[in-house]
Amino acid sequence: MNILVVDDEPIIRNGIQRTIERAFPQHRVVLASGPVEATQCLKSELIDLVLTDVLMPGMNGLELMEVSRTLHPDAKWVVISAYSEFEYAKKAVRLGAVDYLLKPIGKDILLELIKKMGEEIAERHIRAKESLLLKHNLRFLREAVFARWASGLDLGGIDLPSFTESYPNFHLLMVHVESDTDTKLEHFIVENVMSELITSFGKGFVASIDAKNLLGLVKLERGSLADLNEELRSCLKRYLKKPFQLFVSSQIEDPSQVPSEVQRMRESSEYQVYDHYASGGEQAVEIALQYIKARYGAELSLEKVASVVYLNPAYFSQLFKQKTGQGFKEYITQLRLDHAMEMLSESELKVGDIAERVGYPDVRHFSQVFRKKIGCTPSEYREQIKSRC
């Protein structure tokens, strides 16, 4: 228990401190010489019990109690007064003080009070902890039910209306995080960002559907859905260092629509372009291009090159086309043919050797690709070049 002793007389406050600490070394005693110092302690310390003198210069103990109890409702107050100030003590009790002590303070009376307050506060802490645990568990229960419901799974007899009656209409937000590695950190970031923004725009909650998807339910009370969408996307781009997709539903009034809406979002994931943090995306493509140019004569699959830059192949394919203007396969083919035409023009290598050097072990396949793209066979191209010289 943390105890604050407020008294402008050093002898009294130091005496109270010594008495308490000798009998109850488990308690911590903080001293304040007046109301100003006491208010600072209340702001910076978690105080369970305040023992305050009634009459002090500047602000009396009752005024201190009045201005502080709203900001610190959990602190218990005990006033200290002389017999001639007994009317103050009675007023303090009316204001909510749990007890009062008369000067001179008897040691036994003080210790009995501290013992009593310590037991009450300990019991209150236990109840508060149990209440917090219950609230915490109910939150996870709600999210688990929501996740099963959204996935179209059986709820095992759980009464769904009890979970949805506070949301006569709402929107769904789904964030898909793309990564081949552990996404625990990304889940933590997305959940916190979504929860904070949902609270800012109205009320709702967030649930994890699986390793890559988090689903939020929000009932808008402030701002617009477009504003929420824009702010959420902006925050995720700032804090999330992995490619992601964000989906937002229209207003839903019938809870039974949720599973089908979530399924629609999942299916849309296959076609929607990923958001990414720009510097990372550009750097990944640049590294991939350097790798491709150095190894164009070897086997180059989309999956292999994507693994070099630690990106999901589907996301890498979208990002590559976004940055180069060409599909991955199209780019590789054109790069190989450019080198092939250069060798056909400047060397006497056989067509089969050139084909192998630019990544086509099968010369027949090389010739087919060359003819389709250039409009003639490799041998015909070589003859055309020689005839121009």
Residue pairs with C-beta under 8 A, 6 or more apart in sequence:
1 26
1 27
1 28
1 48
1 49
1 117
1 118
1 121
1 122
2 27
2 28
2 30
2 45
2 46
2 47
2 48
2 49
3 20
3 27
3 28
3 29
3 30
3 47
3 48
3 49
3 50
3 51
3 114
4 29
4 30
4 31
4 32
4 38
4 41
4 42
4 45
4 47
4 49
4 50
4 51
4 52
4 75
5 13
5 16
5 17
5 29
5 30
5 31
5 32
5 51
5 52
6 13
6 32
6 33
6 34
6 35
6 37
6 38
6 50
6 51
6 52
6 53
6 56
6 61
6 64
7 13
7 16
7 33
7 51
7 52
7 53
7 56
7 80
8 33
8 34
8 53
8 56
8 57
9 53
10 33
12 53
12 80
12 103
12 105
13 31
13 32
13 33
14 31
15 105
16 29
16 51
16 105
16 110
17 29
17 31
19 107
19 110
19 111
20 27
20 29
20 110
20 111
20 114
21 27
21 29
23 111
23 114
24 111
24 114
24 115
24 118
27 114
27 118
30 41
30 45
30 47
32 38
32 40
32 41
34 56
34 57
34 58
34 59
35 56
35 58
35 59
35 60
35 61
35 63
35 64
36 58
36 59
38 50
38 52
38 64
38 68
39 64
39 67
39 68
41 47
42 50
42 68
42 71
42 72
42 75
43 71
47 72
47 75
48 74
48 75
48 76
48 117
48 121
49 75
49 76
49 77
49 78
49 114
49 117
49 121
50 65
50 68
50 75
50 76
50 77
50 78
51 78
51 80
51 101
52 61
52 64
52 65
52 77
52 78
52 79
52 80
53 61
53 79
53 80
53 81
54 60
54 61
54 62
54 79
54 80
54 81
54 85
54 88
54 89
54 92
55 61
55 81
55 85
55 88
60 88
61 79
61 80
61 88
61 92
62 79
62 88
62 91
62 92
62 95
65 77
65 79
65 92
65 95
65 96
65 97
66 95
68 75
69 75
69 77
69 95
69 96
74 124
76 98
76 117
76 120
76 121
77 92
77 95
77 96
77 97
77 98
78 97
78 98
78 99
78 100
78 101
78 113
78 117
79 88
79 89
79 92
79 97
79 100
79 101
80 100
80 101
80 102
80 103
80 105
81 88
81 89
81 92
81 100
81 101
81 102
81 103
82 102
82 103
83 102
83 103
86 102
89 97
89 100
89 102
92 100
93 99
93 100
98 117
99 113
101 109
101 110
101 113
139 205
142 163
142 205
142 207
143 205
143 206
143 207
143 208
144 207
145 155
145 158
145 160
145 163
146 163
146 205
146 207
146 215
146 217
147 207
147 208
147 209
147 215
148 154
148 155
149 155
149 160
149 163
149 255
149 258
149 259
150 172
150 207
150 209
150 215
150 258
150 259
150 262
151 209
151 259
151 262
152 259
152 262
152 263
160 255
164 255
166 203
166 219
167 204
167 217
167 219
168 219
168 253
169 219
169 251
169 252
169 253
170 204
170 217
170 218
170 219
170 251
170 252
171 217
171 218
171 219
171 220
171 225
171 248
171 249
171 250
171 251
171 252
172 215
172 216
172 217
172 247
172 248
172 249
172 252
172 258
172 261
172 262
172 265
173 194
173 198
173 215
173 216
173 217
173 218
173 228
173 229
173 232
173 246
173 247
173 248
173 249
174 209
174 213
174 214
174 215
174 216
174 246
174 247
174 248
174 262
174 265
175 190
175 194
175 213
175 214
175 216
175 232
175 236
175 244
175 245
175 246
175 247
176 212
176 213
176 244
176 245
176 246
176 247
176 269
177 183
177 186
177 187
177 190
177 212
177 213
177 214
177 240
177 242
177 243
177 244
178 212
178 242
178 243
178 244
178 245
178 274
178 312
178 314
178 315
179 186
179 212
179 242
179 243
179 312
180 310
180 312
181 310
183 211
183 212
183 242
186 240
186 242
187 208
187 214
189 236
189 239
189 240
190 206
190 214
190 236
190 240
190 244
191 206
191 208
191 214
193 232
193 235
193 236
193 239
194 206
194 214
194 216
194 232
195 205
195 206
195 216
197 228
197 231
197 232
197 235
198 204
198 205
198 206
198 216
198 217
198 218
200 222
200 223
201 218
201 220
201 221
201 222
201 223
201 227
201 228
202 218
202 219
202 220
202 221
202 222
203 218
203 219
203 221
204 216
204 217
204 218
204 219
205 216
205 217
206 214
206 215
206 216
206 217
207 214
207 215
207 216
207 217
208 214
208 215
209 215
209 262
213 266
215 262
218 228
220 228
225 248
228 248
229 246
229 248
232 246
233 246
233 275
236 244
236 246
236 275
237 275
237 276
237 277
240 277
241 277
241 280
243 274
243 275
243 276
243 281
243 311
243 312
243 315
243 319
244 274
244 275
244 276
245 269
245 272
245 273
245 274
245 275
246 275
247 265
247 268
247 269
247 272
249 261
249 265
252 258
252 261
270 314
273 318
273 322
274 315
274 318
274 319
276 315
276 319
281 319
281 323
282 323
284 309
284 310
284 311
284 316
284 319
285 309
285 319
285 320
285 323
285 324
287 308
287 309
288 305
288 306
288 308
288 309
288 316
288 320
289 324
291 305
291 308
292 300
292 305
292 331
292 332
292 335
293 335
296 332
296 335
296 336
296 339
296 358
296 359
297 336
297 356
297 357
297 358
297 359
298 359
299 359
300 332
300 359
302 313
302 316
302 317
302 328
302 329
303 313
305 316
305 328
306 312
306 313
306 315
306 316
306 317
309 316
311 319
316 328
317 327
317 328
320 326
320 327
320 328
320 331
321 327
321 328
324 331
326 334
332 359
333 369
333 373
334 373
336 358
336 359
336 360
337 358
337 369
337 370
337 373
337 374
339 357
339 358
340 354
340 355
340 358
340 366
340 370
340 378
341 374
341 381
343 349
343 354
343 357
343 358
344 351
344 354
344 378
344 381
344 382
344 385
345 382
345 385
347 354
349 357
351 363
351 366
351 367
351 378
351 379
351 382
352 363
354 366
354 378
355 361
355 362
355 363
355 366
355 367
355 378
356 363
358 366
360 366
360 369
366 378
367 377
367 378
370 376
370 377
370 378
370 381
371 377
374 381
376 384
